[in-house]
Amino acid sequence: YLAWMPQGKWLVVPIAQEPGKPRALFLVSTETQERRQLTSPDPNDWGDFFPAVSPDGRQVAFARIVRYALSEIFVAGLTPELRPDGQARQVTSTNGYSICPAWTRDGAEIVYASGHPGSSLWRVAAAKSAKPLKLPFGDEGTSPVISPQGHRLAYVRLLGDANLYRIALSSPGVASGPPTRFAASTRSERSPHYAPDGKRIAFESHRA
């Protein structure tokens, strides 16, 4: 996940300085390979990903991933000399999985994807605390990109259709026949778990 600075001389890159450490965002010069650390995630986090540079080049939005399926959108400021301008500030509090920020043309708002499994597209003010608004399109949407003119938005619609199967065993670990489909829909089913009495199965589903 890379992002260009407007002048084209620097990239924003997630880098882990040591194996097993969280990734932080760095400015990396395309001319000298100089590195400047921009963010400082908690050592227990997975790190900072999905950088997106504001149109004026003075802010970087990104997703800080705490653990699997838990992340929020943050914004880090830059000085005119391209140095960190204070601590990164959190702009969403979804307690969910928010990723892939994209700036509106005027730099006033950020569009991002949020939700797991499956996501929707949302928009939130970049400069102040505000309630995010769900866009009227973009279900199962991710990776939004806004045109330079600011009047069009493209995104990826990511569909999954995993189904649950079961297989009979003639002895522990030995199949007595092929798998058969057990629970299915046009969306994903996953994480099956037998009840203690063996008479019911609970599972997750993304069906309507």
Disulfide bonds with the S-S distance in Angstrom:
none
